[in-house]
Amino acid sequence: MTLDLGLAPAELALQLVDIPSVSGTEAPLADAVQAALAHLPHLRIGREGNALVASTELGRRTRVVVAGHLDTVPIKNNVPGRLADGVLWGRGAVDMKGGLAAMLSAAALLDAPHSDVTWVFYDNEEVTRDLSGLGKLIERHPDWVTGDFGILCEPTRAGLEGGCNGTLRVDVMARGQAAHSARPWAGRNAIHALVGALDRLVAFAPGSVRLDGLDYVESLSGVGLRGGGAGNVIPDEAAVTVNYRFAPDKSEAQALRIVEALFNGFEVHLTDSAPGAAPGLNHPLAVRLAGVVAAHGGAPPRAKLGWTDVARLAARGIPSVNLGPGDPALAHRDDEACPAEQIDQVRSMLVSFLSEPERF
């Protein structure tokens, strides 16, 4: 399919929805995005696999990175999409082809922005962190992803969300002694031993951390259980997988120590971890963006509770925020739907923000 960047943003988003791009199969969409951007003479394009950047090179005093991922979770009878009564329906409508449409539409309009802009479109965001196209761009072409400020167009209901919580997963393990289930006293049941860890997990009450006026609510959740095999054997091993969403005032190491202390006496094995990102709202460009968002009807800034790739940008020294159309509570649902008005809003916010003269 050929993308038409001259369409209204919601109609462009429908075109994007209709190009399937489940994680690992983004090539057709990456090709279509590259072909559409290639017609814009003010952009220089680079590509690594199915991730690409399109940059202005105007010699401005500042550079803004605007990023969004191409991939979606698996399709569930929701492609092709539809646009009806001012709402875009279909896989990726919220996460995050509405945001991609706002980006592409703005990129076509902004041939002479007052900040140089690097538009980043990348693959494999919805899967394990080691596959991330943004991560590979940063690793292999660090000069392609540099800037003074970043915007990630993840869904935020067209409001500004600062930074993000960090996340880690651990396996909390209990060990026992295998035995025949007809003679359980001959062994030690690891599943039964795990009850103590589950009691601590249920009783734990994470708090809320205020940073730069934003409240980051933490959470600690059991997300998986395993143990046992044969139905006549007392299990000698059992584990609960625990996910800790921690505020960005903590490092990954500090978050792990909190979890290890909570489950003292059990084996705790770290399986996955990613840092949070500070709000970034004190940067002059963030202050200006907040004013633009408010002027276009967006909500006051709030904390991003989930993990997003603003953390990758922050690790590069790029203070970043989240701003995109769609309700994040609808992301990944089979009835994913995004108001067309919000896609228009975000496109207008990007254009207004990047069109304003630099003031510092």
C-alpha positions as CSV (number, residue, x, y, z in Angstrom):
1,M,0.0,0.0,0.0
2,T,1.2,3.5,-0.8
3,L,0.8,6.0,2.1
4,D,-0.7,9.4,1.3
5,L,0.8,11.9,3.7
6,G,-1.7,14.5,2.5
7,L,-4.6,12.8,4.0
8,A,-6.3,13.9,7.2
9,P,-4.4,12.4,10.1
10,A,-7.1,9.9,11.0
11,E,-7.4,8.7,7.4
12,L,-3.7,8.3,7.2
13,A,-3.9,6.3,10.5
14,L,-6.4,4.0,8.9
15,Q,-4.0,3.3,6.0
16,L,-1.4,2.4,8.6
17,V,-3.8,0.1,10.5
18,D,-4.5,-1.7,7.2
19,I,-0.8,-2.6,6.8
20,P,-0.3,-5.5,9.3
21,S,2.9,-5.1,11.3
22,V,2.9,-7.6,14.2
23,S,6.3,-7.6,15.9
24,G,8.8,-9.3,13.6
25,T,6.8,-8.6,10.4
26,E,7.2,-4.8,10.2
27,A,9.0,-4.8,6.8
28,P,6.0,-3.9,4.6
29,L,5.1,-1.0,6.9
30,A,8.7,0.2,7.2
31,D,9.0,0.1,3.4
32,A,5.8,2.1,3.0
33,V,6.9,4.7,5.6
34,Q,10.3,5.0,3.9
35,A,8.8,5.4,0.5
36,A,6.4,8.1,1.7
37,L,9.2,10.1,3.5
38,A,11.5,9.8,0.5
39,H,9.2,12.3,-1.4
40,L,10.0,14.9,1.3
41,P,13.2,16.7,0.1
42,H,13.8,18.4,3.5
43,L,14.5,15.0,5.2
44,R,17.5,12.8,5.1
45,I,16.7,9.1,5.6
46,G,18.7,6.4,7.3
47,R,17.6,2.8,7.8
48,E,18.8,-0.1,9.9
49,G,16.7,-3.3,9.4
50,N,13.1,-2.2,9.8
51,A,13.9,0.9,11.8
52,L,14.5,4.3,10.2
53,V,15.2,7.9,10.9
54,A,14.3,10.9,8.8
55,S,16.1,14.1,9.9
56,T,16.2,17.8,9.0
57,E,19.7,19.3,8.7
58,L,19.0,23.0,9.0
59,G,21.7,23.9,11.5
60,R,19.2,24.9,14.2
61,R,20.4,25.5,17.7
62,T,18.4,22.6,19.1
63,R,17.3,19.2,17.9
64,V,14.1,17.4,18.9
65,V,13.8,13.6,18.6
66,V,10.2,12.4,17.9
67,A,9.8,8.7,18.0
68,G,7.2,6.0,17.5
69,H,7.2,2.2,17.0
70,L,5.8,0.5,13.9
71,D,4.8,-2.9,15.5
72,T,1.6,-4.1,17.1
73,V,0.6,-7.0,19.2
74,P,-1.0,-9.9,17.2
75,I,-4.1,-9.3,15.1
76,K,-7.5,-10.5,16.4
77,N,-9.9,-10.1,13.6
78,N,-9.3,-6.3,13.8
79,V,-7.5,-5.7,10.5
80,P,-8.5,-4.1,8.2
81,G,-9.6,-1.2,10.4
82,R,-12.5,1.2,10.0
83,L,-13.1,4.9,10.6
84,A,-16.7,5.6,11.7
85,D,-18.4,8.4,13.6
86,G,-15.1,10.1,14.4
87,V,-13.4,7.0,15.8
88,L,-10.6,4.8,14.3
89,W,-11.0,1.1,15.0
90,G,-8.5,-1.7,14.5
91,R,-5.3,-3.2,15.7
92,G,-2.8,-0.5,16.5
93,A,-5.4,2.3,16.4
94,V,-4.2,3.2,20.0
95,D,-0.8,1.5,20.2
96,M,0.4,3.3,18.2
97,K,-0.6,3.9,14.6
98,G,-2.6,7.0,15.6
99,G,0.6,8.4,16.9
100,L,2.5,7.4,13.8
101,A,0.0,9.1,11.7
102,A,0.4,12.3,13.7
103,M,4.1,12.1,13.3
104,L,4.1,11.4,9.5
105,S,1.5,14.2,8.9
106,A,3.6,16.6,10.9
107,A,6.8,15.6,9.2
108,A,5.3,16.3,5.8
109,L,4.2,19.8,6.9
110,L,7.3,20.9,8.7
111,D,9.8,21.6,6.0
112,A,11.4,24.5,7.9
113,P,11.0,23.8,11.7
114,H,12.6,26.1,14.2
115,S,14.3,23.1,15.8
116,D,15.9,20.5,13.8
117,V,13.9,17.3,14.0
118,T,14.8,13.6,13.9
119,W,11.7,11.5,13.2
120,V,12.3,7.9,14.4
121,F,10.2,4.9,13.3
122,Y,11.3,1.6,14.8
123,D,10.3,-2.1,15.0
124,N,10.0,-4.7,17.8
125,E,8.8,-2.5,20.7
126,E,6.1,-4.9,21.8
127,V,8.6,-7.8,22.4
128,T,11.7,-8.4,24.5
129,R,14.0,-5.4,24.9
130,D,17.0,-7.0,23.2
131,L,15.0,-7.0,19.9
132,S,14.1,-3.3,20.0
133,G,14.7,-1.5,16.7
134,L,15.3,1.7,18.7
135,G,17.9,-0.1,20.8
136,K,19.7,-1.3,17.7
137,L,19.6,2.2,16.1
138,I,21.2,3.6,19.2
139,E,23.8,0.8,19.4
140,R,24.8,0.8,15.7
141,H,24.2,4.4,14.7
142,P,24.4,6.5,17.9
143,D,24.8,9.7,15.8
144,W,21.4,9.1,14.3
145,V,19.6,9.4,17.6
146,T,20.9,12.5,19.3
147,G,19.1,15.6,20.5
148,D,18.3,18.1,23.2
149,F,14.8,16.9,23.9
150,G,12.6,13.9,23.0
151,I,8.9,13.1,22.4
152,L,7.6,9.6,22.3
153,C,4.2,9.4,20.6
154,E,2.8,6.6,22.8
155,P,-0.9,6.9,23.7
156,T,-1.5,9.5,26.4
157,R,-5.1,10.7,25.4
158,A,-3.3,13.7,23.8
159,G,-2.0,14.9,27.2
160,L,1.6,15.2,28.4
161,E,3.1,12.3,30.5
162,G,6.5,12.8,32.0
163,G,9.2,10.1,32.2
164,C,8.2,6.6,33.1
165,N,8.4,4.0,35.8
166,G,11.1,1.4,35.7
167,T,10.3,-2.3,35.6
168,L,11.9,-5.5,36.8
169,R,10.9,-9.1,36.9
170,V,12.2,-11.8,39.3
171,D,11.5,-15.4,40.0
172,V,11.0,-16.0,43.7
173,M,11.8,-19.7,44.3
174,A,11.1,-22.2,47.0
175,R,12.8,-25.6,47.1
176,G,11.7,-28.9,48.6
177,Q,12.3,-32.6,48.4
178,A,10.6,-34.8,45.8
179,A,8.5,-37.7,47.1
180,H,5.6,-39.9,46.1
181,S,2.3,-38.0,46.6
182,A,1.0,-41.1,48.5
183,R,3.7,-40.5,51.1
184,P,4.0,-36.6,51.2
185,W,5.7,-36.8,54.6
186,A,8.7,-38.3,53.0
187,G,9.4,-35.1,51.1
188,R,9.0,-31.3,51.4
189,N,6.4,-29.7,49.1
190,A,8.0,-26.6,47.4
191,I,4.5,-25.3,46.4
192,H,3.5,-25.3,50.0
193,A,6.7,-23.5,51.0
194,L,6.0,-20.8,48.4
195,V,2.9,-19.7,50.4
196,G,5.1,-17.6,52.6
197,A,6.4,-15.6,49.6
198,L,2.8,-15.2,48.3
199,D,1.7,-13.9,51.7
200,R,4.4,-11.2,51.7
201,L,3.5,-10.3,48.1
202,V,-0.2,-9.8,49.0
203,A,0.6,-7.8,52.1
204,F,3.1,-5.5,50.4
205,A,1.8,-2.0,49.8
206,P,4.0,0.0,47.4
207,G,3.7,3.8,47.7
208,S,3.6,6.8,45.5
209,V,6.7,9.0,44.7
210,R,6.3,12.6,43.7
211,L,8.9,13.9,41.3
212,D,8.7,17.4,39.6
213,G,5.1,17.6,40.8
214,L,4.1,14.3,39.2
215,D,3.0,11.2,41.2
216,Y,4.5,7.9,40.2
217,V,2.5,5.1,41.6
218,E,4.5,1.9,42.2
219,S,3.2,-1.7,42.1
220,L,4.4,-5.2,42.9
221,S,2.4,-8.0,41.3
222,G,2.6,-11.7,40.9
223,V,2.4,-12.4,37.2
224,G,3.2,-16.1,37.0
225,L,3.3,-19.4,38.9
226,R,5.1,-22.6,38.2
227,G,5.8,-25.8,40.0
228,G,5.2,-29.5,39.9
229,G,5.2,-32.0,37.1
230,A,3.7,-35.4,37.4
231,G,0.5,-35.6,39.3
232,N,1.8,-38.2,41.8
233,V,5.0,-36.4,42.7
234,I,5.6,-33.9,45.5
235,P,7.3,-31.0,43.7
236,D,10.8,-30.1,44.8
237,E,10.7,-26.7,43.1
238,A,8.2,-23.9,42.7
239,A,8.4,-20.2,41.8
240,V,6.3,-17.1,41.5
241,T,7.2,-14.5,38.9
242,V,7.0,-11.0,40.4
243,N,6.9,-7.7,38.5
244,Y,8.0,-4.6,40.3
245,R,7.1,-1.2,38.7
246,F,9.2,1.3,40.5
247,A,9.4,5.1,40.4
248,P,12.2,6.7,38.5
249,D,13.8,8.0,41.8
250,K,15.2,4.5,42.1
251,S,17.9,2.7,40.1
252,E,17.5,-0.8,38.9
253,A,19.9,-2.0,41.6
254,Q,18.0,-0.2,44.3
255,A,14.7,-1.7,43.1
256,L,16.2,-5.2,43.1
257,R,17.5,-4.7,46.7
258,I,13.9,-3.8,47.8
259,V,12.6,-7.0,46.2
260,E,15.4,-9.1,47.6
261,A,14.8,-7.7,51.1
262,L,11.0,-8.4,50.9
263,F,11.6,-12.0,50.0
264,N,14.5,-12.7,52.3
265,G,14.9,-16.4,52.9
266,F,13.8,-17.3,49.3
267,E,15.9,-17.5,46.2
268,V,15.4,-14.4,44.1
269,H,16.5,-14.6,40.4
270,L,16.4,-11.4,38.3
271,T,15.1,-12.2,34.8
272,D,14.5,-8.8,33.3
273,S,15.0,-5.2,34.2
274,A,14.7,-1.7,32.6
275,P,15.4,1.7,34.2
276,G,12.8,4.4,34.6
277,A,13.1,7.9,33.3
278,A,12.9,11.2,35.2
279,P,10.0,13.5,34.2
280,G,12.2,15.8,32.1
281,L,9.6,18.6,32.6
282,N,12.1,21.2,33.8
283,H,13.8,21.4,30.4
284,P,12.9,24.7,28.6
285,L,11.6,22.7,25.6
286,A,9.4,20.6,27.9
287,V,8.0,23.8,29.5
288,R,7.2,25.2,26.1
289,L,5.6,21.9,24.9
290,A,3.5,21.9,28.0
291,G,2.2,25.3,27.1
292,V,1.4,24.1,23.5
293,V,-0.4,21.0,24.8
294,A,-2.5,23.2,27.2
295,A,-3.3,25.6,24.4
296,H,-4.6,22.7,22.2
297,G,-6.9,21.4,25.0
298,G,-4.5,18.8,26.4
299,A,-4.6,17.8,30.1
300,P,-2.0,19.0,32.6
301,P,1.2,16.9,32.8
302,R,0.9,13.6,34.7
303,A,3.2,10.7,35.4
304,K,3.7,7.8,32.9
305,L,3.1,4.7,35.0
306,G,4.1,2.1,32.4
307,W,7.6,1.7,31.0
308,T,8.2,3.3,27.6
309,D,11.2,4.0,25.4
310,V,11.6,7.5,26.9
311,A,13.9,5.5,29.2
312,R,16.2,4.7,26.3
313,L,16.2,8.3,25.2
314,A,16.9,9.5,28.8
315,A,19.8,7.1,29.0
316,R,21.2,8.9,25.9
317,G,21.0,12.2,27.8
318,I,17.8,13.2,26.0
319,P,15.1,14.4,28.5
320,S,11.9,13.1,27.0
321,V,8.1,13.0,27.5
322,N,5.2,10.9,26.2
323,L,2.6,12.5,24.0
324,G,0.2,10.6,21.7
325,P,-3.4,10.0,20.8
326,G,-5.5,7.3,22.3
327,D,-6.4,5.9,25.7
328,P,-3.5,3.6,27.0
329,A,-6.1,1.6,28.8
330,L,-7.4,0.4,25.4
331,A,-4.0,-0.6,24.1
332,H,-3.8,-4.2,23.0
333,R,-7.5,-4.8,23.4
334,D,-9.3,-6.5,20.6
335,D,-11.7,-3.5,20.4
336,E,-8.8,-1.0,20.2
337,A,-10.2,2.4,19.2
338,C,-8.9,6.0,19.0
339,P,-10.8,9.2,18.6
340,A,-9.9,10.9,15.3
341,E,-9.9,14.2,17.1
342,Q,-7.0,13.2,19.3
343,I,-4.9,12.2,16.2
344,D,-5.6,15.7,14.8
345,Q,-4.8,17.3,18.2
346,V,-1.4,15.6,18.5
347,R,-0.5,16.5,14.9
348,S,-1.4,20.1,15.6
349,M,0.6,20.1,18.9
350,L,3.7,18.8,17.1
351,V,3.4,21.3,14.3
352,S,2.8,24.2,16.7
353,F,5.6,23.2,19.0
354,L,8.2,22.6,16.3
355,S,7.2,25.8,14.4
356,E,7.7,28.2,17.3
357,P,10.9,30.2,17.3
358,E,13.6,29.2,19.7
359,R,13.6,31.4,22.8
360,F,16.9,30.5,24.5
